[in-house]
C-alpha cells in the first residue's frame, strides 16, 4: 500500500468559501447545541425525579446521548473546515467551544490526532486504531477511551460535577443520569459507529487504502446511529463533505456501481 493510496485526499486542506454549505452547517449546529444545552440544564437542575417522571428518564437519556454524539460530529466538521468552509478561525472557535463542553478536550490535540487518523487510517500509525486486536470491541474501546480522556478531561468533568452539586445544588442522581450517562453512552455509540464498525478487520478486507467501510443503513437509521458518520468510506474519500451531505454522497456511489 503506497502513501498516496493510504492518505485521504486533502484531509486538512482549507475549503473554498461556500456560503450555502456554511448556512446549513451553522443552522444545524445551532439546533443541536441549543437542544443539548436546553435538555442538559433542564434535566440536571429542574427535573424532579419521582414516579411521575420516571418514564421520561430513559427517553431523556437516549435523546441527550444522541445529541452529545451530534455535538462531536459538529466539532469534527469544524476540524475539516466543512462546518464553515473558508473560515478557519470560525471553525476553530466553534470546534474549541464544543470540544470543551463535550469533555474538556483540547482542540489542537484532538484535531492533530484526527488528521493523523486520516493520514494513515487503520494502520499502526493511526492513533485511533488498535493494531493489537483490530476485531475486538472492548479492548479497542478501552485503549481509545484512555488515550483521549486524560487528566485535562478528568479535571474538567470533576470541576463541572462539583460546581453542579456543591455550588448550584443539583441532585447527584440528576447529574449522574443526565450528564454522566449520556456522556459515557455517547462515547460508546460514537466509537462503535464511527471508528470500530468502519475500521475493524473482517475476512472480506477493505476496498482500498482508506481502510474504511460504510454501513448500508437507510437515512433515518444512519442519522440516529451516528449522524451519518457510518457512511465512513465516503467521509475518508472526501473529508470536506459535511456530515449532513454524506447520505447523498453514498447514494451517488451506489448508483455508479449499479
SULLINTA-V369101 format. One record per pair of residues at least 24 apart in sequence whose C-alpha atoms are under 8 Angstrom apart, sorted by the first residue. I is the first residue (numbers start at 1). GAP is how many residues later the second one is. D is the distance in Angstrom with one decimal. If there is no record, write none. Layout:
BEGIN
{{I;GAP;D} {I;GAP;D}}
END
This chain:
BEGIN
{{1;208;6.7} {5;203;7.4} {5;204;5.2} {5;205;7.3} {6;113;7.0} {6;114;6.0} {6;115;7.2} {6;202;8.0} {6;203;4.4} {6;204;5.6} {6;205;8.0} {7;111;6.4} {7;112;4.8} {7;113;6.1} {7;114;7.7} {7;202;7.4} {7;203;7.0} {8;110;5.6} {8;111;6.2} {8;202;6.6} {8;228;5.6} {8;229;5.9} {8;230;7.4} {8;231;7.4} {9;227;7.9} {9;228;6.7} {9;229;6.8} {9;230;7.5} {10;229;7.5} {10;230;8.0} {11;69;6.6} {11;104;6.7} {11;107;6.5} {11;108;7.8} {11;227;7.9} {11;228;5.7} {11;229;7.1} {12;67;7.8} {12;68;5.8} {12;69;7.8} {12;103;6.7} {13;67;7.6} {13;68;7.9} {14;66;7.9} {14;67;6.4} {14;71;7.4} {14;72;6.3} {14;74;7.4} {15;66;6.4} {15;67;7.1} {15;70;5.2} {15;71;5.3} {15;225;7.1} {16;69;5.9} {16;70;4.9} {17;67;8.0} {17;68;5.1} {17;69;4.4} {17;70;7.5} {18;66;7.6} {18;67;5.7} {18;68;7.2} {19;65;7.9} {19;66;7.7} {21;62;7.6} {21;63;7.2} {21;64;7.5} {22;60;7.8} {22;61;6.0} {22;62;4.5} {22;63;6.3} {23;61;7.9} {25;58;5.3} {25;59;6.9} {25;217;7.6} {26;57;6.8} {26;58;7.2} {29;42;7.7} {29;45;6.2} {32;35;6.3} {32;38;6.6} {32;39;6.8} {33;34;8.0} {33;38;6.7} {35;32;7.6} {36;28;6.5} {36;31;5.9} {36;32;7.1} {39;25;7.0} {40;24;7.4} {40;138;6.6} {40;139;7.0} {43;131;6.9} {43;135;6.3} {44;126;6.5} {44;127;7.4} {44;130;5.0} {44;131;5.5} {44;134;5.9} {44;135;7.2} {45;124;8.0} {45;125;5.4} {45;126;7.4} {45;129;7.4} {47;127;7.8} {49;125;7.8} {57;120;7.9} {60;118;7.6} {61;116;7.0} {61;117;6.0} {61;120;7.0} {61;121;5.7} {62;120;7.1} {64;114;7.5} {64;118;5.8} {65;116;7.8} {65;117;4.2} {65;118;6.5} {65;120;6.3} {65;121;4.9} {66;116;8.0} {66;120;6.6} {66;158;7.1} {66;159;7.9} {66;160;7.7} {68;34;7.3} {68;114;7.1} {68;115;6.8} {68;118;6.2} {69;117;5.6} {69;118;7.5} {69;120;7.5} {69;121;6.2} {69;157;6.7} {69;158;7.7} {70;156;7.5} {70;157;6.4} {71;27;6.6} {71;31;7.2} {72;26;7.3} {72;27;7.0} {72;30;7.2} {73;154;7.2} {73;156;7.9} {73;170;7.3} {75;24;6.6} {77;165;6.1} {77;166;7.1} {79;32;5.8} {80;159;6.7} {80;160;6.1} {81;159;7.0} {82;158;5.3} {82;159;6.4} {82;160;5.4} {83;159;6.6} {102;81;7.9} {103;46;7.9} {103;50;5.6} {103;53;7.0} {103;54;6.7} {104;48;6.5} {104;49;4.8} {104;52;5.4} {104;53;7.1} {105;43;8.0} {105;44;7.9} {105;47;7.1} {105;48;6.1} {110;38;8.0} {118;118;7.0} {120;90;7.9} {121;78;8.0} {121;88;8.0} {121;89;6.0} {121;90;6.0} {121;91;7.7} {122;77;6.1} {122;78;8.0} {122;88;7.7} {122;89;5.6} {122;90;7.6} {128;67;7.5} {129;70;7.9} {134;66;5.4} {134;67;5.6} {135;65;5.2} {135;66;5.3} {135;67;7.2} {137;55;7.8} {137;59;6.8} {140;56;7.9} {141;47;7.7} {141;50;7.1} {189;36;7.4} {189;37;7.3} {190;36;6.3} {193;32;6.9} {193;33;6.2} {193;36;7.2} {193;37;5.7} {194;32;7.0} {194;35;5.8} {194;36;5.9} {194;38;7.2} {198;32;7.0} {198;34;6.2} {198;35;7.7} {210;26;6.4} {210;27;7.3} {212;24;7.5} {219;28;6.9}}
END
